Amino acid sequence: MGLGSAEKEYKRAIVLYPGYATAHHWYAWHLIVTGRISEGIAQLKTAESLDPLSLIISATWRMHCASLISMTNQCSRVGGH
């Protein structure tokens, strides 16, 4: 299954079960990994609002934020020597 097929299936799952936090969560991950960060964050927010006690959704938030901090630190070291 390619990335386009995966996205189609995530969207289909969300249409069929819009209240299913896991579908939003995995679609968010797909979007983030493919570089569509703001769309991914929107899906993560939806997932979190649907299941605020989910450990995996909150862990994804932490991983995403840690990744952004790491990238920012690398960029500042390259630009600032």
C-alpha positions in Angstrom: 0.0 0.0 0.0 1.4 3.4 -1.0 1.1 6.7 0.8 -1.8 7.8 -1.4 -3.7 4.6 -0.7 -3.0 4.9 3.0 -4.3 8.5 3.1 -7.5 7.4 1.2 -8.1 4.7 3.8 -7.5 7.0 6.8 -10.0 9.5 5.3 -12.5 6.7 4.7 -12.2 5.5 8.3 -12.8 9.0 9.6 -15.9 9.5 7.4 -17.3 6.1 8.6 -16.4 6.7 12.2 -15.8 10.4 12.8 -15.7 9.9 16.6 -12.9 7.3 16.5 -9.9 9.0 18.0 -7.5 6.3 16.8 -8.3 7.0 13.2 -7.6 10.7 13.7 -4.4 9.8 15.6 -2.9 7.6 12.9 -4.0 10.0 10.1 -2.2 12.7 12.0 0.9 10.6 12.2 0.7 10.0 8.4 0.3 13.7 7.7 3.3 14.7 10.0 5.5 12.0 8.5 4.7 13.2 5.0 5.5 16.8 5.9 2.0 18.2 6.3 2.6 19.3 9.8 -0.2 21.8 10.3 -2.8 19.3 9.0 -1.3 16.6 11.2 -1.5 18.9 14.3 -5.2 19.6 13.5 -5.8 15.8 13.4 -3.9 15.3 16.6 -6.0 18.0 18.3 -9.2 16.2 17.1 -7.9 12.9 18.3 -7.1 14.4 21.7 -10.5 16.1 22.0 -12.2 12.7 21.3 -10.0 10.8 23.8 -8.3 13.1 26.2 -7.1 10.3 28.4 -5.3 8.4 25.6 -1.7 7.7 26.5 -0.6 7.1 22.9 -2.1 10.3 21.7 -0.4 12.3 24.4 2.9 10.4 23.7 2.6 11.4 20.0 2.3 15.1 21.1 5.4 14.7 23.2 7.4 13.0 20.4 6.3 15.6 17.9 7.3 18.5 20.2 10.6 16.8 21.0 11.3 16.4 17.3 10.5 20.1 16.6 12.8 21.1 19.5 15.6 18.9 18.2 15.3 20.3 14.6 15.3 23.8 15.9 18.4 23.2 18.0 20.2 21.6 14.9 19.2 24.6 12.8 20.5 27.1 15.3 23.8 25.2 15.6 24.2 25.2 11.8 23.3 28.9 11.5 25.0 30.0 14.6 28.1 27.8 14.3 
